[in-house]
Amino acid sequence: MTPLGSVRALALALPSFAADMENPLLKPSPLPYQLPPFAAIRDEHFLPAFEEGMAEQRREVEAIAGNAEAPTFENTVVALERSGRLLNRVGRAFGILTASLTNPALQKLDAEISPRLAAHQDAIELNPVLFARLEKLHAARASLKLDAVSVRLIERYHEDFVRRGARLTGEGKTRVRGLNEELAKLYAQFRRNVLAEINASTVAASRDELKGLSEAAIKAAEREGGYGIRLTNTTGQPPLGLLEDAPVRRRVMDASLQRGMRGGANDNQAVITAIASKRAEMANLLGFPTYADYQIKRQTAANVETVNKLLAKLAPPAVANARKEAAELEKTAGRPITAADWEYYSEKVRLARYSFDDSQLRPYYEIRRVLVDGVFHAATKLYGITFKERRDLKGYSPDMYVFEVFNEDGSPLGLFLGDFYARPNKRGGAWANPYVPQNGLEGTKPVIGNHLNIPKPPEGQPTLMTHSEVNTMFHEFGHALHMLFNDGKYPRLGGVPRDFVEFPSQVNEMWAVWPEILANYAVHHETGKPMPKELLAKVQAASQFNEGFKTTEYLAASILDMEWHQLAPNDVPKDVAAFEKRVFARHGLDFEPVPPRYRSTYFSHIFGSAGYAAGYYSYIWSEVLDADTVEWFRQNGGLKRANGDRFRKMLLSRGGTEDALEMYRKFRGSAPDTVHLLRRRALQ
């Protein structure tokens, strides 16, 4: 007979057990392609799912490490590849929602779970018994009679463990664990502060002060008791090119530049200095002079000196071009201009020189047409893939698009989701990420999301995009194609170096203004008439307009990133503004009308996670390959299936199964030539 106390305990446990059984995160999604069941997921599902996911992977890893049999590729490396499926599924869903539809409960859990996840990862990669198995396989890899991809997988895992600190002594491992947990907490705090500052920095304005904006934009700016201009996460703000009132432009720019530096709960200065100091200490522990050396070691650039030389070479001509552009703007303004004035007078000069401004383009860039008749149409022409809208499938927001993607032969390729509108609970910028990654071991096809931050118009009004937003949509879909086309067996080899990952997405931007593609989507949303050829010619003629400004603001952010991550632990400054000022002066970037694309306190690429830390240079580095590839497409007939098939087969489908630059050389037939980038950026 069961004791009464045990019966009561069982009865008390049943509701929790039932709740766990109903937790949609604890089992693979029943939806097509295992699309996360967002409608069924509740905030309270995440913590128990994370805990079960970590417990499950601990059991899996313990079984691998404790295997009495000698280590083999299958029982160690492939077994590691198969581990953590539940935890990965939960983590991806959580990451999607905290980035795009966050709330106080998710932010609180992010702060709580991030250090626990870091500790969990350390427990795996600092496990001496598990590492000993990997060491044996790595030492014997040449004699294991494995194919090249399998050997590369062993090398990747071994490198991951070494970079995590697997070769450190006991005290070193203890400190690495502590640093990883502390950094995870700081990243979560930084992200939380950035979003809070964006929302707190909305610039109040009267209706008269909004003169220059469209009626739809003014309507969208309505707030209780007046109007407000909500900021995006970059330094430059889209309304600055249109607002006629100089004082309100200054208020917008000042609010943008001061985010995270005004004291109070959302100030990020102390967070940044703590991150930089702990990263520097981590690098030293792992045998690297700086964190930049640690990060760049596994990139295609290979070393810090190469990156520093590239940025130093590009900065002087970029600033010289920006100063020339400023002189021309000042002629129009009749006075010296500031950062708040640049976009406004730039639009006036563009109009005078090329007889068009961005407002003339927007009626031809209705969002759905851009996506379906532009982005998708280009992909169909180039790769033969087709798209079918799945209105029966939903994302986490009612505004999202969901499309099933097919190969030319009708076989399913994956799902694509588009979340294009800005929200107060969505982080700034634009990005792509896998909701479900391709996995050859499990036979899983990819589900890929693209995320932009286009202001949503008032109900009933069309979404008309800027030229820059159109370009961004093509760019992010380039990332989506890279992930959709990956057909590798091993998930760990699905990615490429950070300074290579932007290359395919930048190449995809070329189709935005390719005449055949533009003609298919650039149709007036009211009249149905195509964009006049003369307007298109003006757009193309103006392609290098304002290039000095764009290159300078980008390089300023890239150099700032590199400077933060070449500091020794004891050299990290507390005064963030003073540090930035010294950096820009030293590199000749102290030109007030052109501030950096991001100041440190809202530079989410490098302080919101470790992803782009000492890696923001990647965009210009990848653009060398991009510009060279665009030239290859032009030389070989442009938008042709044969060209797309070659690009897909030799690059987009290969993931990280081979050295990235070697893949590029095989595709191109030669090493990349920098001359095409220099011409594009007006640097020679």
Legacy VTK file of the C-alpha trace (Angstrom):
# vtk DataFile Version 3.0
C-alpha trace
ASCII
DATASET POLYDATA
POINTS 684 float
0.000 0.000 0.000
1.252 3.476 -0.879
1.916 5.712 2.175
-0.530 8.613 2.525
2.277 11.173 2.396
3.466 9.781 -0.912
-0.058 9.964 -2.309
-0.308 13.623 -1.309
3.102 14.320 -2.844
2.034 12.617 -6.053
-1.214 14.567 -6.128
0.638 17.838 -5.642
3.037 16.942 -8.432
0.355 16.060 -10.965
-0.591 19.625 -12.027
3.071 20.475 -12.659
3.534 17.217 -14.556
0.444 17.903 -16.636
1.640 21.422 -17.351
4.987 20.046 -18.528
3.209 17.564 -20.764
1.363 20.485 -22.346
4.510 22.524 -22.804
4.879 22.790 -26.597
8.624 23.331 -26.313
9.266 19.888 -24.831
8.590 18.026 -28.056
9.283 18.658 -31.743
6.764 20.960 -33.348
3.959 19.168 -35.207
3.801 21.993 -37.748
5.266 21.675 -41.263
9.055 21.909 -41.246
8.885 21.957 -37.433
8.000 25.652 -37.499
7.908 26.719 -33.831
4.275 26.729 -32.595
4.377 30.361 -31.543
0.629 30.551 -30.878
0.936 27.840 -28.234
4.116 29.082 -26.535
3.718 31.017 -23.298
6.370 32.882 -21.350
6.115 30.395 -18.487
6.971 27.492 -20.807
10.559 28.589 -21.297
12.163 28.088 -17.898
11.071 24.452 -17.415
11.928 23.736 -21.041
15.406 25.250 -20.639
15.965 23.223 -17.495
14.846 19.985 -19.105
16.936 20.758 -22.201
20.068 21.324 -20.127
19.425 18.187 -18.082
18.898 16.118 -21.212
22.117 17.345 -22.823
24.048 16.739 -19.609
22.894 13.121 -19.705
23.861 12.828 -23.365
27.312 14.309 -22.802
27.937 12.187 -19.721
27.154 9.102 -21.796
29.642 10.195 -24.476
32.400 11.039 -22.000
31.802 7.875 -19.970
31.695 5.509 -22.928
33.991 2.573 -22.098
34.761 2.029 -25.763
37.676 3.774 -27.414
36.730 7.121 -28.981
35.574 6.968 -32.579
34.235 9.565 -34.953
30.707 8.187 -34.512
30.610 7.625 -30.762
32.195 10.970 -29.884
31.984 13.643 -32.585
28.745 12.581 -34.285
27.251 11.871 -30.868
28.063 15.459 -29.844
26.437 16.689 -33.053
23.258 14.862 -32.102
23.215 16.100 -28.507
21.251 19.066 -27.213
18.353 18.934 -29.654
15.764 19.979 -27.075
17.936 22.746 -25.629
18.727 24.092 -29.074
15.047 24.117 -30.018
14.100 26.000 -26.856
16.998 28.432 -27.200
16.130 29.313 -30.781
12.477 30.027 -29.954
13.525 32.113 -26.960
16.073 34.067 -28.977
13.524 34.806 -31.698
10.986 36.181 -29.240
13.408 38.146 -27.051
14.716 39.884 -30.183
11.406 40.518 -31.897
8.534 40.401 -29.395
10.027 40.794 -25.957
8.333 41.742 -22.694
9.395 42.213 -19.057
8.944 38.515 -18.255
11.164 37.427 -21.146
13.744 40.091 -20.313
13.844 38.910 -16.710
14.291 35.316 -17.824
16.982 36.395 -20.313
18.966 37.896 -17.441
18.465 34.751 -15.364
19.017 32.064 -17.978
21.925 33.577 -19.943
24.575 32.894 -17.253
23.117 29.438 -16.635
23.425 28.607 -20.324
27.002 29.877 -20.324
27.774 27.637 -17.345
26.093 24.713 -19.084
28.249 25.190 -22.187
31.369 25.452 -20.031
30.475 22.189 -18.303
30.579 20.492 -21.704
33.615 22.130 -23.280
35.703 22.167 -20.093
34.982 18.499 -19.372
38.479 16.927 -19.227
37.308 13.382 -19.952
35.329 14.465 -23.005
38.203 16.622 -24.231
40.618 13.698 -23.853
38.473 11.713 -26.291
38.522 14.610 -28.753
42.287 15.003 -28.334
42.837 11.374 -29.312
40.641 11.684 -32.375
42.246 14.973 -33.381
45.766 13.551 -33.068
44.819 10.486 -35.119
42.535 12.211 -37.643
44.839 11.669 -40.636
44.796 7.907 -40.109
41.066 7.446 -39.492
40.186 6.992 -43.181
37.503 9.663 -43.025
36.357 11.984 -45.795
37.591 15.586 -45.771
34.345 16.967 -44.325
34.427 14.546 -41.377
38.060 15.441 -40.662
37.110 19.106 -40.742
34.328 18.402 -38.234
36.826 16.849 -35.808
39.068 19.888 -36.223
36.188 22.293 -35.578
35.117 20.548 -32.385
38.674 20.346 -31.136
39.214 24.039 -31.855
35.938 24.946 -30.119
37.008 23.172 -26.945
40.520 24.649 -26.970
39.182 28.161 -27.511
36.780 27.645 -24.629
39.689 26.805 -22.320
39.849 23.006 -22.336
43.660 23.060 -21.989
43.694 25.359 -18.982
44.547 24.213 -15.472
41.986 24.049 -12.672
42.286 27.693 -11.601
42.227 28.876 -15.194
39.099 26.884 -15.942
37.414 28.238 -12.848
38.134 31.803 -13.903
36.958 31.158 -17.479
33.685 29.811 -16.114
33.283 32.913 -13.990
34.025 35.259 -16.876
31.571 33.523 -19.192
28.782 33.777 -16.641
29.564 37.429 -15.920
29.691 38.294 -19.615
26.391 36.531 -20.284
24.747 38.702 -17.604
26.320 41.856 -19.041
25.181 41.067 -22.601
21.610 40.624 -21.408
21.804 43.893 -19.479
23.236 45.737 -22.471
20.441 44.475 -24.749
17.804 45.410 -22.216
19.237 48.908 -21.788
19.461 49.545 -25.533
15.801 48.715 -26.096
14.715 50.729 -23.056
16.750 53.736 -24.243
15.240 53.625 -27.725
11.757 53.742 -26.244
12.724 56.401 -23.696
14.372 58.568 -26.364
11.264 59.271 -28.433
11.528 62.965 -29.344
8.407 64.984 -28.573
7.355 67.419 -31.281
4.408 69.533 -32.328
2.625 68.933 -35.588
4.190 72.066 -37.059
7.664 70.769 -36.233
6.978 67.655 -38.326
6.704 69.658 -41.524
8.409 67.780 -44.335
7.148 64.356 -43.291
4.363 62.719 -45.254
0.849 62.733 -43.843
1.148 58.986 -43.253
4.376 59.480 -41.284
2.817 62.274 -39.239
-0.180 60.075 -38.519
2.151 57.266 -37.416
3.926 59.716 -35.081
0.764 60.492 -33.129
1.107 59.953 -29.398
-1.177 60.657 -26.504
-1.158 64.412 -26.119
0.916 65.160 -29.205
3.503 63.629 -31.519
6.749 61.761 -31.070
9.633 60.673 -33.311
10.759 57.193 -32.285
14.430 56.431 -32.858
16.004 53.523 -34.679
19.179 51.916 -33.380
21.630 53.602 -35.754
23.015 57.076 -35.104
21.408 58.498 -38.236
17.619 58.691 -38.129
15.430 58.418 -41.265
13.292 61.539 -40.547
16.399 63.763 -40.558
16.386 63.862 -44.344
12.848 65.259 -44.396
12.298 67.410 -41.305
12.402 71.065 -42.291
12.647 72.405 -38.750
16.343 72.694 -37.806
15.809 72.731 -34.012
13.784 69.515 -34.087
16.468 67.910 -36.259
19.022 68.830 -33.604
16.836 67.366 -30.865
16.527 64.115 -32.781
20.266 63.852 -33.416
21.165 64.796 -29.835
18.753 62.207 -28.464
20.232 59.597 -30.791
23.850 60.349 -29.880
23.261 60.454 -26.126
21.511 57.093 -25.786
23.019 55.023 -23.008
25.217 57.912 -21.804
22.778 59.985 -19.783
23.025 58.273 -16.421
20.152 56.425 -14.821
19.047 52.823 -15.038
19.638 52.472 -18.788
23.156 53.936 -18.911
25.444 51.461 -20.689
28.860 53.008 -19.964
29.729 50.836 -16.981
28.327 47.790 -18.795
30.616 48.413 -21.774
33.753 48.907 -19.728
33.012 45.733 -17.771
32.483 43.762 -20.986
35.685 45.072 -22.570
37.733 44.379 -19.446
36.433 40.840 -18.988
36.902 40.028 -22.673
40.500 41.241 -22.491
41.128 39.105 -19.417
39.549 36.100 -21.125
41.801 36.510 -24.159
44.904 36.667 -21.959
43.846 33.523 -20.094
43.485 31.714 -23.412
46.918 32.793 -24.641
46.020 35.764 -26.848
47.424 39.293 -26.421
44.014 40.910 -26.999
40.407 39.924 -27.517
40.668 41.097 -31.116
43.472 38.568 -31.667
41.263 35.879 -30.122
38.288 36.682 -32.341
40.085 37.240 -35.639
42.249 34.120 -35.337
39.471 31.982 -36.830
38.292 34.524 -39.427
39.460 34.715 -43.023
41.410 37.892 -42.179
43.487 35.645 -39.842
45.163 38.406 -37.809
44.584 41.833 -36.289
47.349 43.535 -38.257
45.645 42.738 -41.564
42.359 44.261 -40.386
44.025 47.348 -38.931
45.925 47.957 -42.168
42.758 47.666 -44.257
40.809 50.120 -42.110
43.748 52.540 -41.893
44.118 52.454 -45.672
40.449 53.222 -46.314
39.835 55.885 -43.658
41.821 58.862 -45.088
40.273 58.838 -48.581
36.816 58.228 -47.088
37.099 61.245 -44.771
38.529 63.343 -47.598
35.463 62.494 -49.695
33.167 63.290 -46.778
34.778 66.708 -46.331
34.253 67.470 -50.037
30.623 66.427 -49.711
30.225 68.635 -46.636
31.602 71.635 -48.513
28.967 71.132 -51.191
26.196 70.783 -48.614
27.331 74.001 -46.927
26.976 75.884 -50.201
23.336 74.828 -50.272
22.782 75.491 -46.567
24.619 78.831 -46.620
26.287 77.975 -43.316
28.407 75.293 -41.638
26.436 72.078 -41.226
26.216 69.668 -38.321
25.438 65.969 -38.094
21.775 66.916 -37.652
21.803 68.748 -40.990
23.615 66.244 -43.180
20.737 64.116 -44.426
18.443 67.110 -44.929
20.852 69.048 -47.124
22.123 65.881 -48.739
18.610 65.304 -50.073
18.524 68.873 -51.398
21.849 68.437 -53.199
20.731 65.083 -54.580
17.572 66.731 -55.902
19.535 69.567 -57.471
22.158 67.303 -59.030
20.067 64.336 -60.099
16.552 65.785 -60.077
15.143 63.247 -57.656
14.911 62.541 -53.964
13.848 59.510 -51.977
10.233 60.639 -51.787
9.926 60.180 -55.561
10.951 56.533 -55.289
8.744 55.430 -52.411
5.446 55.257 -54.353
7.099 52.554 -56.502
8.283 50.483 -53.548
5.186 48.891 -52.007
6.371 46.239 -49.574
4.585 43.164 -50.893
5.520 43.900 -54.490
9.137 44.437 -53.488
9.160 41.078 -51.712
7.213 38.928 -54.174
7.904 40.598 -57.515
11.400 41.762 -56.630
13.234 39.658 -54.058
11.498 36.363 -54.863
11.431 37.006 -58.607
15.196 37.525 -58.680
15.720 34.271 -56.779
13.462 32.389 -59.194
15.270 33.767 -62.232
18.696 33.033 -60.796
18.168 29.736 -58.969
14.895 28.327 -60.288
13.304 28.235 -56.833
9.627 29.106 -56.359
7.505 30.407 -53.487
4.016 29.565 -52.244
2.402 31.649 -49.537
1.230 29.599 -46.550
-1.530 31.599 -44.911
-2.320 28.550 -42.800
1.023 28.934 -41.020
1.664 31.784 -38.596
4.615 33.512 -37.053
4.582 35.295 -33.695
3.071 38.493 -35.149
-0.020 38.845 -37.367
1.986 41.085 -39.707
4.365 38.319 -40.729
4.620 36.652 -44.125
5.106 32.884 -44.391
6.181 31.261 -47.662
7.084 27.698 -48.548
10.103 27.485 -50.841
10.565 24.824 -53.534
13.395 23.729 -55.778
12.857 23.869 -59.510
11.854 20.187 -59.577
9.109 20.839 -57.021
10.915 19.298 -54.081
10.537 21.239 -50.807
13.462 23.427 -49.804
12.188 25.050 -46.617
10.114 27.867 -45.138
10.733 31.605 -45.225
9.202 34.073 -42.751
9.314 37.833 -43.046
8.891 40.124 -40.023
9.386 43.559 -41.516
7.761 46.098 -39.187
9.259 48.009 -36.266
7.777 47.558 -32.788
8.655 49.046 -29.402
9.444 45.523 -28.135
11.672 44.608 -31.098
15.390 45.271 -31.239
16.676 47.682 -33.850
18.383 46.924 -37.138
17.863 44.125 -39.618
18.910 40.499 -39.372
18.314 36.942 -40.541
18.319 33.845 -38.389
17.272 30.202 -38.555
14.084 29.306 -36.729
14.934 25.708 -37.637
18.408 25.122 -39.108
19.104 22.649 -41.862
20.387 19.393 -40.365
21.522 16.580 -42.633
21.919 14.166 -39.739
18.282 14.530 -38.734
16.863 15.247 -42.195
15.574 18.647 -41.038
14.885 21.302 -43.647
15.472 24.979 -42.826
12.984 27.556 -41.589
14.537 31.005 -42.009
13.354 34.404 -40.804
14.213 37.873 -42.091
13.669 40.841 -39.771
13.592 44.545 -40.668
12.385 47.647 -38.822
10.179 49.484 -41.315
7.742 51.908 -39.656
4.236 50.511 -39.935
1.838 52.955 -41.607
-1.609 53.776 -40.217
-4.328 51.202 -40.788
-5.429 51.117 -44.419
-2.315 52.863 -45.736
0.187 51.049 -47.981
3.699 50.357 -46.737
5.960 52.346 -49.037
9.646 51.628 -48.572
12.683 53.835 -48.917
15.388 52.860 -51.378
17.622 51.930 -48.451
14.930 49.638 -46.995
14.538 47.920 -50.362
18.272 47.332 -50.482
18.167 45.933 -46.939
15.376 43.523 -47.853
17.456 42.137 -50.726
20.484 41.980 -48.419
18.757 40.010 -45.669
17.262 37.629 -48.200
20.807 36.917 -49.337
21.406 35.543 -45.836
18.179 33.554 -46.114
19.328 31.990 -49.394
22.656 31.060 -47.841
20.840 29.179 -45.060
18.131 27.704 -47.294
20.666 26.316 -49.773
22.959 24.731 -47.200
22.857 20.981 -47.810
25.594 19.745 -45.488
25.319 16.738 -43.228
26.695 18.203 -40.009
25.098 21.219 -38.271
28.438 22.399 -36.813
29.714 22.963 -40.356
26.659 24.922 -41.454
28.206 28.300 -40.660
31.050 30.289 -42.186
33.537 32.782 -40.690
32.012 36.047 -39.521
33.992 38.065 -42.066
32.668 35.840 -44.872
29.019 35.567 -43.853
28.075 39.022 -45.167
29.483 38.299 -48.611
26.544 36.358 -50.159
24.005 38.792 -48.700
25.861 41.775 -50.135
25.985 40.105 -53.540
22.206 39.692 -53.454
21.814 43.474 -53.183
22.869 43.820 -56.830
19.523 42.502 -58.051
17.584 45.344 -56.380
18.476 47.712 -59.231
19.098 45.142 -61.958
16.883 46.534 -64.782
14.954 43.306 -65.417
14.176 42.854 -61.715
13.453 46.499 -60.961
11.020 46.671 -63.871
9.119 43.731 -62.404
8.523 45.231 -58.946
8.963 49.027 -59.146
5.359 49.817 -60.028
3.425 52.810 -58.736
1.150 51.575 -55.963
-1.787 53.710 -57.171
-1.487 53.956 -60.950
0.183 50.627 -61.669
2.625 52.374 -63.973
6.267 51.247 -63.932
9.010 53.445 -62.587
10.038 55.749 -65.439
13.322 54.754 -67.062
14.668 58.236 -66.563
14.051 57.987 -62.803
15.834 54.637 -62.690
18.730 56.143 -64.635
18.953 58.895 -62.036
19.012 56.346 -59.224
21.834 54.455 -60.885
23.746 57.647 -61.679
23.517 58.649 -58.026
24.830 55.294 -56.759
28.061 56.869 -55.483
26.399 59.991 -54.141
27.136 60.567 -50.437
29.606 57.677 -50.497
32.157 59.604 -48.439
29.632 59.997 -45.638
28.499 56.356 -45.750
32.023 54.953 -45.795
33.255 57.284 -43.066
30.410 56.554 -40.623
30.909 52.831 -41.189
34.698 52.951 -40.782
34.365 55.023 -37.609
32.231 52.280 -36.059
34.573 49.533 -37.303
37.680 51.235 -35.922
35.916 51.948 -32.640
35.134 48.228 -32.381
38.748 47.264 -33.061
40.090 49.799 -30.562
37.863 48.537 -27.754
39.049 44.998 -28.330
42.779 45.696 -28.523
42.896 47.039 -24.962
44.642 45.271 -22.103
42.397 44.535 -19.094
43.846 47.376 -17.016
43.703 49.876 -19.894
39.934 49.804 -20.393
38.720 53.381 -19.786
35.783 54.369 -17.625
35.034 57.537 -19.604
33.457 56.173 -22.786
32.965 59.543 -24.488
36.594 60.554 -23.906
37.801 57.218 -25.255
35.735 57.630 -28.423
37.054 61.155 -28.886
40.679 59.956 -28.651
40.069 57.114 -31.085
38.466 59.299 -33.722
41.167 61.973 -33.410
43.950 59.401 -33.734
42.464 57.996 -36.937
41.492 61.331 -38.515
37.799 60.540 -38.062
37.050 63.474 -35.757
34.754 65.161 -38.271
31.647 66.249 -36.348
29.186 66.269 -39.282
29.800 62.516 -39.741
29.387 60.656 -36.435
29.955 56.887 -36.269
27.118 54.655 -37.405
26.955 53.433 -33.800
28.339 54.937 -30.626
29.605 52.445 -28.082
26.578 52.619 -25.785
24.146 51.390 -28.453
26.569 49.322 -30.552
24.576 46.101 -30.203
26.618 44.260 -32.828
29.646 44.205 -30.556
28.321 44.540 -26.991
24.915 42.832 -27.154
26.661 39.488 -27.664
30.072 38.217 -28.709
28.968 37.716 -32.318
30.464 40.750 -34.066
32.944 41.770 -31.357
36.175 42.722 -33.178
34.222 41.767 -36.267
32.297 44.797 -37.488
35.035 45.171 -40.106
33.426 42.099 -41.695
31.095 44.167 -43.854
33.874 45.972 -45.715
36.034 42.825 -45.753
33.176 40.852 -47.279
32.486 43.684 -49.692
35.839 43.026 -51.369
34.490 39.595 -52.326
31.053 41.021 -53.054
32.275 43.695 -55.476
34.528 41.173 -57.188
31.627 38.716 -57.536
29.279 41.371 -58.912
31.872 42.038 -61.580
32.006 38.282 -62.308
28.222 38.156 -62.766
28.353 41.116 -65.153
31.173 39.593 -67.158
29.253 36.330 -67.434
25.866 37.593 -68.518
24.306 38.685 -65.233
20.950 37.182 -64.288
21.397 33.731 -65.816
20.482 30.354 -64.364
23.934 28.995 -65.158
25.472 31.744 -63.023
23.058 31.156 -60.173
23.584 27.409 -60.281
27.347 27.870 -60.098
27.085 30.294 -57.177
24.707 27.973 -55.340
26.699 24.796 -55.945
30.174 26.163 -55.253
29.421 28.599 -52.412
25.905 28.899 -51.030
25.314 25.190 -50.457
28.722 24.436 -48.965
28.431 26.082 -45.548
31.693 25.741 -43.644
32.708 22.388 -45.093
35.796 23.938 -46.699
38.064 26.923 -46.162
35.981 29.961 -47.112
38.577 31.752 -49.241
39.482 28.525 -50.994
35.814 28.060 -51.886
35.786 31.597 -53.238
38.893 31.059 -55.364
37.381 27.929 -56.872
34.170 29.787 -57.686
35.848 32.888 -59.076
38.823 31.183 -60.657
41.194 33.634 -58.982
41.847 35.547 -55.777
39.553 38.536 -55.149
40.586 41.873 -56.653
40.122 44.931 -54.400
39.909 47.355 -57.312
36.149 46.808 -57.698
35.483 47.751 -54.080
37.631 50.871 -54.336
35.735 52.010 -57.429
32.356 51.300 -55.849
33.243 53.287 -52.728
34.779 56.125 -54.761
38.099 55.551 -53.007
40.278 55.762 -56.082
LINES 1 685
684 0 1 2 3 4 5 6 7 8 9 10 11 12 13 14 15 16 17 18 19 20 21 22 23 24 25 26 27 28 29 30 31 32 33 34 35 36 37 38 39 40 41 42 43 44 45 46 47 48 49 50 51 52 53 54 55 56 57 58 59 60 61 62 63 64 65 66 67 68 69 70 71 72 73 74 75 76 77 78 79 80 81 82 83 84 85 86 87 88 89 90 91 92 93 94 95 96 97 98 99 100 101 102 103 104 105 106 107 108 109 110 111 112 113 114 115 116 117 118 119 120 121 122 123 124 125 126 127 128 129 130 131 132 133 134 135 136 137 138 139 140 141 142 143 144 145 146 147 148 149 150 151 152 153 154 155 156 157 158 159 160 161 162 163 164 165 166 167 168 169 170 171 172 173 174 175 176 177 178 179 180 181 182 183 184 185 186 187 188 189 190 191 192 193 194 195 196 197 198 199 200 201 202 203 204 205 206 207 208 209 210 211 212 213 214 215 216 217 218 219 220 221 222 223 224 225 226 227 228 229 230 231 232 233 234 235 236 237 238 239 240 241 242 243 244 245 246 247 248 249 250 251 252 253 254 255 256 257 258 259 260 261 262 263 264 265 266 267 268 269 270 271 272 273 274 275 276 277 278 279 280 281 282 283 284 285 286 287 288 289 290 291 292 293 294 295 296 297 298 299 300 301 302 303 304 305 306 307 308 309 310 311 312 313 314 315 316 317 318 319 320 321 322 323 324 325 326 327 328 329 330 331 332 333 334 335 336 337 338 339 340 341 342 343 344 345 346 347 348 349 350 351 352 353 354 355 356 357 358 359 360 361 362 363 364 365 366 367 368 369 370 371 372 373 374 375 376 377 378 379 380 381 382 383 384 385 386 387 388 389 390 391 392 393 394 395 396 397 398 399 400 401 402 403 404 405 406 407 408 409 410 411 412 413 414 415 416 417 418 419 420 421 422 423 424 425 426 427 428 429 430 431 432 433 434 435 436 437 438 439 440 441 442 443 444 445 446 447 448 449 450 451 452 453 454 455 456 457 458 459 460 461 462 463 464 465 466 467 468 469 470 471 472 473 474 475 476 477 478 479 480 481 482 483 484 485 486 487 488 489 490 491 492 493 494 495 496 497 498 499 500 501 502 503 504 505 506 507 508 509 510 511 512 513 514 515 516 517 518 519 520 521 522 523 524 525 526 527 528 529 530 531 532 533 534 535 536 537 538 539 540 541 542 543 544 545 546 547 548 549 550 551 552 553 554 555 556 557 558 559 560 561 562 563 564 565 566 567 568 569 570 571 572 573 574 575 576 577 578 579 580 581 582 583 584 585 586 587 588 589 590 591 592 593 594 595 596 597 598 599 600 601 602 603 604 605 606 607 608 609 610 611 612 613 614 615 616 617 618 619 620 621 622 623 624 625 626 627 628 629 630 631 632 633 634 635 636 637 638 639 640 641 642 643 644 645 646 647 648 649 650 651 652 653 654 655 656 657 658 659 660 661 662 663 664 665 666 667 668 669 670 671 672 673 674 675 676 677 678 679 680 681 682 683
